Amino acid sequence: MNNNKINFFDDIERLRGFACLLVYIQHFALICPLKFIYNILPAYLLRGEGGMRIFFAISGFVVTLSLVKKLESISGEQFIDRLNSARSMLYSFYKNRFFRIFPVVFIMLLIMFTFMYLTENDTNFMWSLLRCPIDVFFGVHNYSVGAFAEVEKIHFGGTGSLWTLAVEGQFYLLWPIVLLLCKDNNIRTIVSLGMGCLFLLVVQPMASYLGGISYYSTYNNLAELFLGSFFAFIYKEDMGKNANRIVGLIASTIMALAIWYYPSSIDRNVFFCKMVLSIISVSLVVLCVFVRGSFNVPGLGRIFQYLGSRSFSFYVIHLFIANVTVWYVNSIHFPKESFSTYDFYKYEFIIGTVASLVLAEILYRFVEKPLRNFGRK
């Protein structure tokens, strides 16, 4: 057994925290100009698109790994026989996914609905916001974002980031069935790699090349999920190689900086742009899995790990909190006249960040963690 694999989830957690930070910086920069941060970070580090792709790669790996051992106990020569044999497994899997995702999302929607009801004079927002739980439950919120975001900005200002959960939800729904169609793990490994390469080398580049393809479309965001799944099967077969931790740390640091810098350095419509982001994100997950400590960045490891453990609650709530922060600091409740422009945006960012962390901690402790544990029973 490769000892470097022990506790690899600590590194995965840290990588989640890093991805969360990238997404947060990008979204907050879009909502409220981070003028003060330009003195800290250059403009090309204010885009965090790569963080979303890291999330997809992690999900593909972790979810498939949770299925691998269970699939080995499934018997039957025909698909229908394997499906009947897997009924208990499928029920457990879908129950786990439901309690992992929906309670936090619905609590956030309830908070958002209450806030907007109390602060918005125009109640037309209610209909679009009431549609959101339906979009989320049926896993089509990514298409709603693509179709209605421009005309329902007040709604998607707080729920827009949930589009990634729709992509993952569609993957969770169908991927176990696809794996059951395969007779054994060897075929499943080949299918995972084949699907990953298809979307990485053909679908994504062609979508970018042809143009006009929705950024939120599922097929534009599947390469990381399938490639993450492929490495879950590789991990299960104990095919990982021992590697030096320092080499792994250096490599992961370089790739983390690359995925942070890259989205701002090149036009996202260039046909190979998403391909590079996919490769880097999957490579970071592979390093975390096969080289223990490869993402334990000195001075930042504990911060990333804490944020990673709360990343789901933080991700779900942060966009709404950013919008509430903008509303607050531009209202009569905040003495903005007494601050310089620099200080105004600095406090805006600090208030939004602290509020996001506090609410994420509350959601994690009292909603996400207990219901996630319930879903595992």
C-alpha positions in Angstrom: 0.0 0.0 0.0 1.3 3.5 -0.9 1.7 5.3 2.4 1.5 8.6 0.6 -2.2 7.9 0.1 -3.0 8.0 3.9 -5.2 11.0 4.8 -5.2 12.4 1.3 -8.6 13.9 2.1 -6.7 16.6 4.1 -5.1 17.8 1.0 -8.4 17.5 -1.0 -9.9 19.7 1.7 -7.2 22.2 1.4 -7.6 22.3 -2.3 -11.3 22.9 -1.9 -10.5 25.8 0.3 -8.2 27.3 -2.4 -10.9 26.8 -5.0 -13.4 28.5 -2.8 -11.0 31.5 -2.4 -10.7 31.8 -6.2 -14.4 31.8 -6.7 -15.0 34.2 -3.9 -12.5 36.8 -5.2 -14.0 36.6 -8.7 -17.6 37.0 -7.6 -17.0 39.7 -5.1 -14.9 41.6 -7.6 -17.8 41.5 -10.1 -20.4 42.7 -7.5 -18.4 45.4 -5.7 -15.3 46.8 -7.3 -12.3 45.8 -5.2 -10.4 49.1 -5.8 -8.4 48.7 -2.6 -7.3 45.2 -3.6 -5.5 46.4 -6.7 -2.8 47.6 -4.3 -2.5 43.9 -3.1 -3.3 41.8 -6.2 -2.8 42.6 -9.8 -6.0 42.6 -12.0 -5.1 39.3 -13.6 -5.5 37.5 -10.3 -9.1 38.7 -9.8 -10.7 35.9 -12.0 -11.3 32.6 -10.3 -12.9 30.5 -13.0 -10.3 27.8 -12.4 -11.8 27.3 -8.9 -15.0 26.0 -10.3 -13.2 23.4 -12.4 -11.2 22.2 -9.3 -14.6 21.6 -7.6 -15.8 19.5 -10.5 -12.6 17.4 -10.6 -12.8 16.8 -6.8 -16.4 15.8 -7.1 -15.8 13.4 -9.9 -13.0 11.7 -7.9 -14.7 11.6 -4.5 -18.1 10.6 -5.7 -16.8 7.8 -7.9 -14.5 6.6 -5.1 -17.5 6.2 -2.8 -19.1 4.0 -5.4 -16.2 1.8 -6.4 -16.2 -0.7 -3.5 -20.0 -0.9 -3.6 -19.9 -1.7 -7.3 -17.7 -4.7 -6.6 -20.5 -6.4 -4.6 -23.0 -6.0 -7.4 -23.7 -9.2 -9.3 -25.5 -10.1 -12.6 -24.6 -10.8 -16.2 -27.3 -8.5 -17.6 -27.8 -4.8 -16.8 -31.2 -5.4 -15.4 -29.8 -7.9 -13.0 -27.1 -5.6 -11.8 -29.7 -2.8 -11.5 -31.9 -5.0 -9.3 -28.8 -6.0 -7.2 -27.8 -2.3 -6.8 -31.2 -1.0 -5.6 -30.0 -0.6 -2.0 -26.7 1.0 -3.2 -28.5 3.4 -5.4 -31.0 4.4 -2.7 -28.1 5.0 -0.2 -26.2 7.0 -2.8 -29.1 9.3 -3.9 -30.1 9.8 -0.2 -26.6 10.8 0.7 -26.5 13.3 -2.2 -29.8 14.7 -1.4 -29.0 15.5 2.2 -25.5 16.7 1.2 -26.9 19.3 -1.1 -30.5 20.4 -0.8 -30.9 21.3 2.9 -28.2 24.0 2.8 -29.5 25.3 -0.5 -33.1 25.5 0.6 -32.2 27.2 3.9 -30.2 29.8 1.8 -33.2 30.4 -0.5 -35.4 30.9 2.6 -33.0 33.5 4.0 -32.8 35.2 0.6 -36.5 35.2 0.1 -37.1 36.7 3.6 -34.5 39.4 3.1 -35.8 40.4 -0.4 -39.4 40.4 0.8 -38.4 42.8 3.6 -36.2 45.1 1.5 -37.6 45.1 -2.1 -40.5 47.3 -3.0 -41.1 45.4 -6.3 -42.4 41.9 -5.5 -42.0 40.6 -9.0 -38.8 39.0 -7.9 -40.9 36.5 -5.9 -42.0 34.5 -8.9 -38.4 34.0 -10.2 -37.1 33.2 -6.8 -39.9 30.7 -6.1 -38.9 29.0 -9.4 -35.3 28.5 -8.1 -36.1 25.5 -5.7 -37.7 23.7 -8.6 -34.7 24.4 -10.9 -32.4 23.2 -8.2 -34.4 20.1 -7.3 -34.7 19.0 -11.0 -31.1 19.9 -11.7 -31.6 22.5 -14.4 -30.6 25.6 -12.6 -27.5 26.0 -14.9 -29.9 26.4 -17.9 -32.0 28.9 -16.0 -29.0 31.0 -15.3 -28.0 30.9 -19.0 -31.5 31.8 -20.1 -32.8 34.3 -17.5 -29.8 35.8 -15.7 -29.8 39.0 -17.8 -33.5 39.7 -17.3 -33.7 38.5 -13.6 -30.5 40.0 -12.2 -32.0 40.6 -8.8 -32.8 36.9 -8.5 -29.6 35.5 -9.9 -27.5 38.0 -8.0 -27.8 35.7 -5.1 -28.4 32.3 -6.6 -26.3 32.3 -9.7 -23.5 30.2 -8.3 -25.9 27.3 -7.8 -25.5 26.5 -11.5 -22.5 24.3 -10.7 -24.7 22.2 -8.4 -27.0 21.5 -11.3 -24.1 20.2 -13.4 -23.0 18.0 -10.6 -26.5 16.9 -9.9 -27.0 15.7 -13.4 -23.7 13.8 -13.2 -24.7 12.2 -9.8 -28.1 11.2 -11.3 -26.8 9.4 -14.4 -23.2 8.3 -13.6 -24.1 5.4 -11.2 -26.4 4.0 -13.9 -23.7 4.3 -16.5 -21.3 2.5 -14.2 -23.8 -0.3 -13.7 -24.1 -0.7 -17.5 -20.4 -1.7 -17.4 -19.7 -5.3 -16.2 -16.6 -4.7 -14.2 -14.1 -2.0 -13.0 -11.8 -2.5 -16.0 -14.5 -1.4 -18.4 -15.6 1.4 -16.0 -12.0 2.7 -15.9 -11.9 2.7 -19.7 -15.3 4.4 -20.0 -14.3 7.1 -17.5 -11.1 7.9 -19.4 -12.9 7.8 -22.7 -15.6 10.1 -21.6 -13.1 12.5 -20.0 -11.0 12.6 -23.2 -14.0 13.1 -25.4 -15.2 16.1 -23.5 -11.7 17.5 -22.9 -10.3 17.1 -26.4 -13.4 17.4 -28.6 -16.5 18.8 -26.9 -15.0 21.7 -24.9 -12.6 22.9 -27.7 -15.3 22.7 -30.3 -17.8 24.6 -28.1 -15.3 27.4 -27.6 -14.3 27.4 -31.3 -17.8 27.6 -32.6 -18.7 30.3 -30.1 -22.1 31.2 -28.7 -22.1 28.0 -26.6 -23.4 28.7 -23.1 -20.8 28.8 -20.4 -23.2 27.1 -18.1 -24.1 24.1 -20.3 -23.5 20.8 -18.8 -21.5 19.3 -21.6 -19.1 22.3 -21.4 -18.2 21.2 -17.8 -18.0 17.5 -17.7 -14.4 16.8 -18.6 -13.2 17.3 -15.0 -15.9 15.1 -13.5 -15.1 12.2 -15.8 -11.4 12.5 -15.5 -11.8 12.7 -11.7 -13.7 9.5 -11.9 -11.0 7.9 -13.9 -8.4 8.6 -11.3 -10.7 7.2 -8.6 -10.5 3.8 -10.4 -6.7 4.2 -10.7 -6.5 4.9 -7.0 -8.6 1.9 -6.2 -6.2 -0.3 -8.2 -3.3 1.0 -6.1 -1.5 2.3 -9.2 -0.3 5.4 -7.5 3.5 5.9 -7.3 5.5 7.2 -4.3 6.6 10.7 -4.9 8.6 13.2 -2.9 6.5 15.5 -0.8 8.6 18.6 -1.6 8.4 17.9 -5.3 4.7 17.5 -5.0 4.3 20.7 -3.0 6.4 22.7 -5.5 4.4 21.2 -8.4 1.0 21.9 -6.8 2.1 25.5 -5.9 3.1 26.1 -9.5 -0.2 24.7 -10.8 -2.3 26.6 -8.3 -0.7 29.9 -9.4 -1.2 28.9 -13.0 -4.9 28.1 -12.6 -5.3 31.4 -10.7 -3.5 33.5 -13.4 -4.5 31.7 -16.5 -8.2 32.7 -16.9 -7.2 36.4 -16.9 -4.3 36.0 -19.3 -6.2 34.6 -22.3 -9.6 35.0 -24.0 -11.9 32.3 -22.6 -13.2 31.8 -26.2 -9.9 30.6 -27.4 -10.5 27.0 -28.3 -7.9 25.5 -25.9 -8.6 27.8 -22.9 -11.0 25.4 -21.0 -8.8 22.5 -22.0 -5.8 23.9 -20.1 -8.0 24.7 -17.0 -9.3 21.2 -17.0 -5.9 19.6 -17.2 -4.5 21.8 -14.4 -7.5 21.2 -12.1 -7.4 17.4 -12.6 -3.6 17.4 -12.1 -4.0 19.2 -8.8 -6.5 16.6 -7.5 -4.1 13.8 -8.7 -1.2 15.4 -6.7 -3.4 15.7 -3.6 -4.4 12.0 -3.9 -1.1 10.4 -4.7 1.4 12.7 -2.9 0.5 13.2 0.8 1.0 16.8 1.9 1.3 18.2 -1.6 -1.1 21.0 -0.9 -0.1 21.7 2.7 1.2 25.1 1.8 3.3 26.5 4.7 1.3 29.3 6.5 -1.8 28.7 4.5 -2.5 25.0 5.0 -4.7 25.4 8.1 -6.6 28.3 6.5 -7.3 26.4 3.3 -8.3 23.3 5.3 -10.8 25.2 7.5 -12.3 27.0 4.5 -12.4 23.7 2.6 -14.3 21.9 5.3 -16.9 24.7 5.2 -16.6 25.2 1.4 -20.0 24.0 0.4 -21.9 26.2 2.9 -19.6 29.1 2.0 -20.0 28.6 -1.7 -23.8 28.4 -1.5 -24.2 31.6 0.6 -21.3 33.8 -0.5 -22.9 35.4 -3.6 -26.1 36.4 -1.7 -24.0 37.8 1.2 -21.9 39.8 -1.3 -25.1 41.4 -2.7 -26.4 42.1 0.8 -23.1 43.7 1.7 -23.3 46.1 -1.3 -26.9 46.9 -0.4 -25.9 47.6 3.2 -22.8 49.8 2.6 -24.7 51.9 0.0 -27.6 52.4 2.4 -28.2 55.0 5.1 -27.1 52.4 7.7 -23.4 52.7 6.7 -21.6 56.0 7.3 -19.9 55.9 3.9 -19.4 59.7 3.7 -16.8 59.5 6.5 -14.5 57.1 4.5 -12.2 57.6 1.6 -12.9 55.6 -1.5 -10.1 53.1 -0.6 -11.4 52.6 2.9 -15.0 52.3 1.7 -14.2 49.4 -0.5 -11.9 47.8 2.0 -14.6 47.8 4.7 -17.1 46.6 2.1 -14.9 43.6 1.4 -14.2 42.9 5.1 -17.9 43.1 6.0 -18.8 40.7 3.2 -16.1 38.3 4.0 -16.8 38.1 7.8 -20.5 37.8 7.2 -20.0 35.0 4.7 -17.7 33.1 7.1 -20.0 33.5 10.1 -23.1 32.4 8.2 -21.2 29.5 6.5 -20.1 28.4 10.0 -23.6 28.4 11.3 -25.0 26.6 8.2 -22.1 24.0 8.5 -22.6 23.3 12.2 -26.4 23.3 12.4 -27.6 22.2 8.9 -24.9 20.8 6.6 -23.0 18.6 9.0 -25.9 17.0 10.9 -28.0 16.4 7.8 -25.0 15.1 5.9 -24.4 12.6 8.7 -28.1 11.7 8.6 -27.9 11.0 4.9 -25.0 8.6 5.4 -27.0 6.4 7.8 
